[in-house]
Amino acid sequence: MLLRVMRNEWRGLAADRTLWAVTILLAVVMLFAASNGARWSALQQERHGRLVADQSERLEETRDQLLEIARGGSPRSRFLDPRNPAQVGQSFAAGYALLPPAPLAPLSVGQSDILPAHYKITLESREALFAGDELDNPTNLLAGRFDVAFVIVFLYPLVILALSYNLLSGEKEGGTLALALAQPISLTRLATAKILGCGVVVLSLTAALTLAATVAASVDLGAPGAFSSLAAYFGITAVYGLFWFSLALLVNAFGRGSATNAVILAGAWLTLALIVPSATSLFAATLYPVPSRVEMIQSVRVAGQEASELGSQLLSAYFEDHPEMAPEGEIDPRDYYSLKFVMEDEISRQIAPLTERFEAQIRGQQSVVEKFRFLSPAILAQQALNDLSGTGYSRFDHFRSEAGRFADEWKSHFLPQIFRKTVVTAEALGELPRFSYRPERPSAIAERVGGTALLIALSAVLLLGTALWALRRYPLTA
């Protein structure tokens, strides 16, 4: 009987023009979203390509200059000498730390439009390296660009609600509910069969369109981890759909009219998908406001003035603490480059409290979002889809740590040469440190996505259980 009811539901949906209209509309927006995401991903890769080419050109030009000098030539500019390790590390050979795009990146722009996917690695301090970071909580732009994830998080629930708001009320108003219950089937089984029938159709349709969008966006499913990530993508979509179907069944279970059900479900979508995420983000930013750029700039300026006044003292103290760095012979207190980097260390030390406060505020904002994200399935689904696409906040935060690690390695390579007045040769360019991104552990990503899916599933089960309980008191007559 259950399968018979489901088949009847499928025939009803096939005969309903609403399903065909929704299918066409969803197909159009899904393919447009895939195109939009693919363009953004291609733009990111093109930008990375330009950066790699720029670094290669500068290295090749520096090597040519060094070879020319070795043959008896002179530097092309007396202010820019490729033999000077400070100038090589700061400009001639300055490279880039690049975050490689994940295979499913075209499906979800995520945080990639507000968080940097590359850093220029020079001899500047960490404060200068990360100066371009977004200072606001990334969840402020939760919705992001129009991509496949946007369609799933915001439009997919509307499709579900449009097809299920009158799941029982339509039968009741049409006078067929009592006739159906005259058959050997309970109201609970009838409602379950109808929701399953509708769910199979909507989920299959969404999965097919998502797969088509994946192909249209030129996602390389042969890349390592791509297929498993896409399977998890479908899993999150299914669990997210279960939540909205359970909510629709719960609203139907109270026996109100179809128009009332539609208004209640529209209000629920507006609250859970838009209002709660925005309110959570605003609350996090209000509770943990980050220091302003003006305060940061002013602190750096004051620290710079104090360090400048103590320049020679700082240099002497530095070499006392690091005798292995000291040059042979007497220390020149007017050595520009040595003074520059010692002063930067002092500036970093002085503004460390402000930097730590900034990072603590960001962590506080993230903790608020983590604590309250269960209030909105939209936040949960968006975070999971971003994680699977490699565009979530956690991956960019991990990349930031990797860039900071390489920046320290880069400075450690050049500072001893600067202090000891080592001359850079063409052969030495081949020994420069190279950035190699070490990705997050797959288990860490699986843990985040699995935890998110579990939260959505538990919410759906709770709604479903409440709906089945409420169906026992369903009024069969108007």
C-alpha positions as CSV (number, residue, x, y, z in Angstrom):
1,M,0.0,0.0,0.0
2,L,2.9,2.3,0.8
3,L,4.4,1.9,-2.7
4,R,0.9,2.3,-4.3
5,V,0.4,5.7,-2.5
6,M,3.9,6.8,-3.6
7,R,3.2,5.8,-7.2
8,N,-0.1,7.7,-7.0
9,E,1.8,10.7,-5.7
10,W,4.3,10.5,-8.6
11,R,1.4,10.4,-11.1
12,G,-0.1,13.5,-9.4
13,L,3.1,15.4,-9.5
14,A,3.7,14.4,-13.2
15,A,0.3,15.8,-14.1
16,D,0.8,19.0,-12.1
17,R,2.2,21.9,-14.2
18,T,3.8,23.2,-11.0
19,L,6.5,20.5,-11.1
20,W,7.4,21.1,-14.7
21,A,7.5,24.9,-14.2
22,V,9.7,24.4,-11.1
23,T,12.0,22.0,-13.0
24,I,12.5,24.4,-15.9
25,L,13.2,27.3,-13.5
26,L,15.5,25.3,-11.3
27,A,17.4,24.0,-14.3
28,V,17.9,27.5,-15.7
29,V,19.1,29.0,-12.4
30,M,21.3,26.0,-11.6
31,L,23.1,26.2,-15.0
32,F,23.5,30.0,-14.6
33,A,24.9,29.4,-11.1
34,A,27.3,26.9,-12.4
35,S,28.4,29.3,-15.1
36,N,28.9,32.0,-12.6
37,G,30.9,29.8,-10.3
38,A,33.0,28.5,-13.2
39,R,33.8,32.1,-14.2
40,W,34.9,33.0,-10.7
41,S,37.0,29.9,-10.4
42,A,38.6,30.5,-13.8
43,L,39.4,34.1,-12.7
44,Q,41.1,32.9,-9.6
45,Q,43.2,30.4,-11.6
46,E,44.1,33.0,-14.2
47,R,45.2,35.3,-11.4
48,H,47.4,32.6,-9.9
49,G,48.9,32.0,-13.3
50,R,49.8,35.6,-13.7
51,L,51.5,35.6,-10.3
52,V,53.5,32.5,-11.1
53,A,54.6,34.0,-14.4
54,D,55.5,37.3,-12.7
55,Q,57.7,35.5,-10.2
56,S,59.4,33.4,-12.9
57,E,60.1,36.5,-15.0
58,R,61.7,38.4,-12.1
59,L,63.8,35.4,-11.1
60,E,65.0,34.9,-14.7
61,E,65.8,38.6,-15.0
62,T,67.7,38.6,-11.7
63,R,69.7,35.5,-12.7
64,D,70.6,37.2,-16.0
65,Q,71.8,40.3,-14.1
66,L,73.8,38.3,-11.7
67,L,75.5,36.4,-14.6
68,E,76.2,39.6,-16.3
69,I,77.8,41.1,-13.2
70,A,79.9,37.9,-12.7
71,R,81.3,38.5,-16.2
72,G,82.4,41.9,-15.2
73,G,79.3,44.0,-15.8
74,S,77.7,46.5,-13.4
75,P,74.3,46.6,-11.8
76,R,71.7,48.2,-14.0
77,S,70.8,50.6,-11.1
78,R,72.9,51.6,-8.2
79,F,69.8,51.6,-6.0
80,L,68.8,48.1,-7.0
81,D,71.6,45.6,-6.7
82,P,70.7,41.9,-7.3
83,R,73.7,40.9,-5.2
84,N,72.2,42.5,-2.1
85,P,70.3,39.7,-0.2
86,A,67.9,42.3,1.3
87,Q,66.8,43.5,-2.1
88,V,66.6,39.9,-3.5
89,G,64.4,38.8,-0.6
90,Q,62.3,41.9,-0.7
91,S,61.7,42.4,-4.4
92,F,63.8,40.6,-7.0
93,A,62.9,37.1,-5.8
94,A,59.8,37.8,-3.7
95,G,57.4,34.9,-4.4
96,Y,53.8,34.0,-3.7
97,A,52.1,31.6,-1.4
98,L,49.2,30.3,-3.4
99,L,46.2,28.4,-2.2
100,P,45.4,25.8,-4.9
101,P,41.7,25.6,-5.8
102,A,39.8,22.5,-4.7
103,P,38.1,20.3,-7.3
104,L,34.6,21.5,-6.4
105,A,35.5,25.1,-6.1
106,P,33.3,26.2,-9.1
107,L,30.2,24.9,-7.2
108,S,30.6,27.2,-4.2
109,V,32.5,30.5,-4.2
110,G,32.1,30.5,-0.4
111,Q,34.7,32.8,1.3
112,S,37.0,33.0,-1.7
113,D,35.6,36.4,-2.7
114,I,36.6,38.0,0.6
115,L,39.6,36.1,1.9
116,P,42.9,36.1,0.0
117,A,44.0,33.0,-1.9
118,H,47.5,34.3,-2.3
119,Y,50.1,36.2,-0.3
120,K,53.2,37.9,-1.6
121,I,56.1,36.7,0.5
122,T,58.7,39.3,1.2
123,L,60.9,40.3,4.2
124,E,58.2,42.4,5.7
125,S,56.7,41.6,9.0
126,R,53.6,39.4,9.5
127,E,51.5,42.5,10.1
128,A,52.4,43.7,6.6
129,L,51.8,40.3,5.1
130,F,48.3,40.0,6.4
131,A,47.4,43.7,6.2
132,G,45.0,43.0,3.3
133,D,42.9,40.4,5.2
134,E,39.2,41.0,5.7
135,L,38.7,42.4,9.1
136,D,35.0,41.6,9.4
137,N,33.7,38.1,10.3
138,P,33.4,36.2,7.0
139,T,29.9,35.1,7.9
140,N,28.8,38.7,7.3
141,L,28.7,37.7,3.6
142,L,27.2,34.2,4.2
143,A,25.1,34.2,1.1
144,G,28.0,35.1,-1.1
145,R,27.8,35.0,-4.9
146,F,25.2,33.3,-6.9
147,D,26.5,29.8,-7.3
148,V,25.3,26.2,-7.1
149,A,25.6,26.2,-3.3
150,F,23.4,29.4,-3.2
151,V,20.7,27.6,-5.2
152,I,20.8,24.6,-2.9
153,V,20.8,26.6,0.3
154,F,18.2,29.2,-0.6
155,L,16.1,28.1,-3.6
156,Y,16.0,24.3,-3.1
157,P,13.9,24.7,0.1
158,L,11.4,26.9,-1.8
159,V,11.0,24.1,-4.4
160,I,10.3,21.7,-1.6
161,L,7.8,24.0,0.2
162,A,6.1,24.8,-3.1
163,L,5.4,21.1,-3.7
164,S,4.5,20.1,-0.1
165,Y,2.7,23.0,1.6
166,N,-0.6,21.4,0.7
167,L,0.5,17.8,1.2
168,L,-2.6,16.9,3.3
169,S,-4.6,20.1,3.3
170,G,-5.0,19.8,-0.5
171,E,-6.4,16.3,-0.2
172,K,-8.7,17.5,2.6
173,E,-10.0,20.5,0.8
174,G,-10.5,18.4,-2.4
175,G,-12.5,15.9,-0.4
176,T,-10.2,13.0,-1.3
177,L,-8.5,12.6,2.1
178,A,-11.4,10.7,3.7
179,L,-11.7,8.5,0.6
180,A,-8.0,7.6,0.8
181,L,-8.3,6.8,4.5
182,A,-11.2,4.5,3.7
183,Q,-8.5,2.2,2.3
184,P,-6.5,-0.1,4.7
185,I,-3.9,2.6,5.5
186,S,-3.5,5.0,8.4
187,L,-3.1,8.7,8.2
188,T,0.5,8.4,9.4
189,R,1.4,5.9,6.7
190,L,-0.4,8.0,4.1
191,A,1.5,11.1,5.0
192,T,4.8,9.2,5.1
193,A,4.1,7.7,1.6
194,K,3.2,11.1,0.2
195,I,6.3,12.8,1.7
196,L,8.5,10.0,0.5
197,G,7.0,10.1,-3.0
198,C,7.5,13.9,-3.3
199,G,10.9,13.7,-1.7
200,V,12.2,11.1,-4.2
201,V,11.1,13.3,-7.1
202,V,12.6,16.5,-5.7
203,L,15.9,15.0,-4.5
204,S,16.4,13.1,-7.8
205,L,15.7,16.2,-9.8
206,T,18.1,18.3,-7.7
207,A,20.8,15.6,-7.8
208,A,20.5,15.4,-11.6
209,L,20.7,19.2,-12.0
210,T,23.6,19.4,-9.6
211,L,25.4,16.8,-11.6
212,A,24.6,18.6,-14.8
213,A,25.9,21.9,-13.2
214,T,29.1,20.0,-12.1
215,V,29.7,19.0,-15.7
216,A,28.8,22.5,-17.0
217,A,31.2,24.1,-14.6
218,S,34.0,21.8,-15.9
219,V,34.7,20.2,-12.6
220,D,37.5,17.6,-12.8
221,L,35.8,14.6,-11.2
222,G,39.0,12.6,-11.7
223,A,41.0,14.9,-9.4
224,P,41.9,13.3,-6.0
225,G,39.0,13.5,-3.6
226,A,36.6,15.1,-6.1
227,F,34.3,12.1,-6.5
228,S,34.0,11.5,-2.7
229,S,33.4,15.3,-2.1
230,L,30.6,15.3,-4.7
231,A,29.0,12.3,-3.1
232,A,29.1,14.1,0.3
233,Y,27.7,17.1,-1.5
234,F,24.7,15.0,-2.6
235,G,24.4,13.7,1.0
236,I,24.3,17.2,2.5
237,T,21.6,18.1,-0.1
238,A,19.5,15.1,0.9
239,V,19.7,15.7,4.6
240,Y,19.0,19.4,4.1
241,G,16.0,18.5,2.0
242,L,14.8,16.1,4.7
243,F,14.7,19.0,7.1
244,W,12.4,21.1,4.9
245,F,10.2,18.2,4.1
246,S,9.8,17.4,7.8
247,L,9.0,21.0,8.5
248,A,6.3,21.0,5.7
249,L,4.8,17.8,7.1
250,L,4.7,19.3,10.6
251,V,2.9,22.3,9.4
252,N,0.4,20.1,7.5
253,A,-0.1,18.0,10.5
254,F,-2.0,20.7,12.4
255,G,-4.9,20.6,9.9
256,R,-4.9,24.2,8.7
257,G,-5.8,25.3,5.2
258,S,-3.4,25.4,2.3
259,A,-3.1,29.2,2.2
260,T,-2.3,29.3,5.9
261,N,0.3,26.5,5.5
262,A,1.9,28.5,2.7
263,V,2.2,31.6,4.8
264,I,3.6,29.8,7.8
265,L,6.2,27.9,5.7
266,A,7.2,31.1,3.8
267,G,7.8,32.8,7.1
268,A,9.8,29.8,8.4
269,W,12.0,29.9,5.3
270,L,12.5,33.7,5.7
271,T,13.4,33.3,9.3
272,L,15.7,30.3,9.1
273,A,17.4,31.1,5.8
274,L,17.8,34.8,6.0
275,I,16.9,36.4,9.4
276,V,18.7,34.0,11.7
277,P,22.0,34.0,9.8
278,S,22.0,37.8,9.5
279,A,21.1,38.2,13.2
280,T,23.8,35.7,14.2
281,S,26.4,37.5,12.2
282,L,25.4,40.9,13.6
283,F,25.4,39.6,17.1
284,A,28.9,38.1,16.7
285,A,30.3,41.4,15.3
286,T,28.6,43.4,18.1
287,L,29.8,41.0,20.9
288,Y,33.3,40.8,19.6
289,P,34.1,44.0,17.6
290,V,37.5,43.9,16.0
291,P,40.0,46.8,16.3
292,S,39.8,49.4,13.5
293,R,42.4,49.8,10.8
294,V,43.0,53.3,12.1
295,E,44.0,52.0,15.5
296,M,46.3,49.5,13.9
297,I,47.9,52.1,11.6
298,Q,48.4,54.5,14.5
299,S,50.0,51.8,16.7
300,V,52.4,50.9,14.0
301,R,53.3,54.5,13.4
302,V,54.0,55.2,17.1
303,A,56.0,52.0,17.4
304,G,58.0,52.9,14.3
305,Q,58.9,56.3,15.7
306,E,60.1,54.8,19.0
307,A,62.1,52.1,17.2
308,S,63.7,54.6,14.9
309,E,64.9,56.6,17.9
310,L,66.5,53.5,19.4
311,G,67.9,52.1,16.2
312,S,71.5,51.6,17.0
313,Q,70.7,50.3,20.5
314,L,68.3,47.8,19.1
315,L,70.9,46.6,16.6
316,S,73.5,46.1,19.3
317,A,71.0,44.3,21.6
318,Y,69.9,42.1,18.7
319,F,73.5,40.9,18.0
320,E,74.1,40.3,21.7
321,D,71.0,38.0,21.7
322,H,71.9,36.5,18.4
323,P,75.7,36.4,18.1
324,E,75.5,33.9,15.2
325,M,74.0,36.6,13.1
326,A,76.6,39.2,13.8
327,P,78.9,40.2,10.9
328,E,82.6,39.9,11.0
329,G,84.4,42.9,12.3
330,E,82.8,45.9,13.8
331,I,79.1,46.5,13.7
332,D,78.0,49.5,11.5
333,P,75.3,51.3,13.5
334,R,74.2,53.0,10.3
335,D,73.7,49.8,8.3
336,Y,70.3,50.6,6.7
337,Y,69.0,47.0,6.0
338,S,70.2,45.6,9.4
339,L,68.5,48.5,11.2
340,K,65.4,48.1,9.1
341,F,64.7,44.5,10.1
342,V,65.7,44.9,13.7
343,M,63.3,47.9,13.9
344,E,60.5,45.7,12.4
345,D,61.0,43.1,15.1
346,E,60.7,45.8,17.7
347,I,57.5,47.2,16.0
348,S,56.0,43.7,15.9
349,R,56.8,43.3,19.6
350,Q,55.2,46.6,20.6
351,I,52.0,46.0,18.6
352,A,51.7,42.3,19.6
353,P,49.0,43.0,22.2
354,L,46.8,44.7,19.6
355,T,47.4,41.9,17.1
356,E,46.5,39.3,19.7
357,R,43.4,41.2,20.6
358,F,42.4,41.3,17.0
359,E,42.9,37.6,16.6
360,A,41.0,36.9,19.8
361,Q,38.1,39.0,18.6
362,I,38.0,37.0,15.3
363,R,38.1,33.8,17.2
364,G,35.3,35.1,19.4
365,Q,33.1,35.9,16.4
366,Q,33.7,32.4,15.0
367,S,32.8,30.8,18.3
368,V,29.5,32.7,18.4
369,V,28.7,31.5,14.9
370,E,29.6,27.9,15.9
371,K,27.4,28.1,19.0
372,F,24.4,29.4,17.3
373,R,24.7,27.9,13.9
374,F,22.3,25.0,14.9
375,L,19.5,27.6,14.9
376,S,19.6,27.8,11.1
377,P,19.9,24.8,8.8
378,A,20.9,27.3,6.1
379,I,24.1,28.2,8.0
380,L,24.9,24.5,8.6
381,A,24.3,23.6,4.9
382,Q,26.3,26.6,3.6
383,Q,29.3,25.8,5.8
384,A,29.2,22.1,4.8
385,L,29.0,22.9,1.1
386,N,31.8,25.4,1.4
387,D,34.0,22.9,3.2
388,L,33.4,20.3,0.5
389,S,34.2,22.8,-2.2
390,G,37.4,24.0,-0.4
391,T,36.1,27.5,0.0
392,G,35.2,27.5,3.7
393,Y,36.6,29.7,6.4
394,S,38.6,26.9,8.0
395,R,40.6,26.2,4.8
396,F,41.5,29.8,4.3
397,D,42.5,30.1,8.0
398,H,44.7,27.0,7.5
399,F,46.2,28.6,4.4
400,R,46.9,31.8,6.3
401,S,48.9,29.7,8.8
402,E,50.8,28.0,6.0
403,A,51.6,31.4,4.4
404,G,52.9,32.6,7.8
405,R,55.0,29.5,8.2
406,F,56.6,30.1,4.8
407,A,57.1,33.8,5.5
408,D,59.1,32.9,8.6
409,E,61.1,30.4,6.5
410,W,61.8,33.0,3.9
411,K,63.1,35.5,6.4
412,S,65.2,32.9,8.2
413,H,66.8,32.2,4.8
414,F,67.7,35.9,4.1
415,L,68.3,37.5,7.5
416,P,71.6,35.8,8.2
417,Q,72.9,36.8,4.7
418,I,71.7,40.4,5.3
419,F,73.5,40.8,8.6
420,R,76.7,39.1,7.4
421,K,76.7,41.1,4.1
422,T,76.7,37.9,2.0
423,V,76.7,38.5,-1.7
424,V,74.0,36.7,-3.7
425,T,75.1,34.7,-6.8
426,A,73.1,33.2,-9.7
427,E,73.6,29.7,-8.2
428,A,72.1,30.8,-4.9
429,L,68.8,31.6,-6.6
430,G,68.3,27.9,-7.1
431,E,68.5,27.3,-3.3
432,L,65.6,29.7,-2.5
433,P,62.8,28.2,-0.3
434,R,59.7,27.2,-2.3
435,F,56.2,27.3,-1.0
436,S,54.4,24.0,-0.8
437,Y,50.9,24.0,0.5
438,R,50.2,21.3,3.1
439,P,46.4,20.7,3.0
440,E,44.2,20.0,6.0
441,R,43.9,16.5,7.1
442,P,40.9,14.9,5.2
443,S,39.7,13.6,8.6
444,A,39.3,17.2,9.9
445,I,37.1,18.1,6.9
446,A,35.1,14.9,7.2
447,E,34.6,15.6,10.9
448,R,33.3,19.1,10.3
449,V,31.0,18.0,7.4
450,G,29.8,14.9,9.3
451,G,29.1,17.0,12.4
452,T,27.1,19.5,10.4
453,A,25.1,16.7,8.6
454,L,24.4,15.1,12.0
455,L,23.0,18.4,13.3
456,I,20.7,18.9,10.3
457,A,19.6,15.3,10.5
458,L,18.8,15.5,14.2
459,S,16.8,18.6,13.6
460,A,14.9,16.9,10.8
461,V,14.2,13.8,12.9
462,L,12.9,16.0,15.7
463,L,10.5,17.8,13.4
464,L,9.5,14.5,11.8
465,G,8.8,12.9,15.2
466,T,6.7,15.9,16.2
467,A,4.8,15.8,13.0
468,L,3.9,12.1,13.3
469,W,2.8,12.7,16.9
470,A,0.6,15.6,15.7
471,L,-1.0,13.6,13.0
472,R,-2.7,11.4,15.6
473,R,-5.0,14.5,16.3
474,Y,-5.4,15.5,12.8
475,P,-9.0,16.9,12.1
476,L,-10.3,14.9,9.1
477,T,-13.2,17.3,8.6
478,A,-13.1,21.0,8.0
